[in-house]
Amino acid sequence: MAASQKPVPLTAYPAVALRGTTGIPGDKSISHRALILGALSVGETRINGLLEGEDVLATAEAVRMLGADLERRADGEWRIHGVGTGGFTHPGDVIDCGNSGTGVRLLMGAVCTNPITAVFTGDESLRSRPMRRVIEPLSEFGARFISSPDGRLPVTVIGSDAPLPINHRMTTASAQVKSAILLAGLNAPGQTVIVEAHKTRDHSERMLRSFGAGISVEEDGDTRIITLSGFAELEPQHLTVPGDPSSAAFLIATALMVEASAISLTGIGMNPTRVGFLDTIREMGAELDFSNSRLQGGEPVADISVSFSSLRGIEVPPERAPTMIDEYPVLAALAACADGNTVMRGISELRLKESDRIDAMARGLEACGVEIIETDDSLTVHGRGPGSVAGGAVCATRLDHRIAMSFLCLGLAAQSPVSIDDSTAIATSFPNFLPLMHNLGADIRGEPIRG
Ligand code: S3P
């Protein structure tokens, strides 16, 4: 939320079944990458279905400031004339990535092997998030970083004019860190190698391959060795961005929680590194139907139908976390409407997202009458069963889009309305969330209830 923006509370009212068929805005991860790789190729890249959420628009503005030429032709239809790898120029101002951790971390990677200086900042949420996880590996390329002592934004990147390739073993399961390193490696000589112990989303690898970069991935059990050849010449592409499975999760969860719901979602990304939420809800007893499976620009896509289902709590395997990291908040809301306990372990990364998501969900669920147990790296939700969550609370969203949407979805399934104190963050990833929910029959309105 921009500093000047006033909070906009919303209230979700119970017991309106969701029904109908809809598409979902473009995948946020893929949209950031499409803009950055388009900006690093020579010639015209065409993108259809680009997510026009605030996070991605901030990245569009950043690559424009770095020298790329961008044109918006129609909703989601963009053209980029890139500058080529190593071609970024000094931005004339501070690059403000807003709320977006993906934007700022990937851009720091893309910039740090160009001989330019760039200053990055973001909103209050982003300025509180850790940047050392990218600063440390990117420094090995020869770039210099100036930040606060605890490694937070604003960060000044002094790009290297003689970068070296690196060999990096990932210590955190993070696609953002992996992607920042790969983008840096594009303008270093020789081979940049990343060893990943836990597979994270692989959109960067897939998209780099389609832009013509020399990238190979060897898998050995759970370990992946990713090798990128530097001084890559990227060829412009025509891309269509799939619907974001992380945004789709809010609609899927609501349909599962609200009796008599039945919805179909078209063109949703089904990349195996992103489908942990679907696996989890199937184990909980969700009725899901997949059709029209296809490949779209190197990414698997399908239509998903889902209807109200009576769910039971489960233990979510911790090793599944990277494949559903953004879906835990809405899973916690869904788990409140299941019978029995849902245990989510190995999720300490959630404390470092747009907000501390374990704490934000725990406090909001308690306010809605749901018992939880929270540890440093786990959350257990005592499910109350379908239609049995009390609701009737105002939940704090903490500048976090996924917390905001999770509590609105829960409000649609609770006994009394649930309000959120501020809905403005939703525009970062799902700008048409409200009209889309209204079209499916949800009753979400502007006036808050009294907490
Ligand atoms: C993202 C990776 C994930 C995810 C974020 C988007 C990406 O973050 O939470 O919303 O596009 O690479 P981490 O890689 O830090 O876990």
Boltz pocket constraint, residues with backbone or C-beta under 6 A from the ligand:
constraints:
  - pocket:
      binder: B
      contacts: [[A, 28], [A, 29], [A, 30], [A, 102], [A, 173], [A, 174], [A, 175], [A, 176], [A, 177], [A, 179], [A, 200], [A, 201], [A, 325], [A, 326], [A, 349]]
      max_distance: 6.0
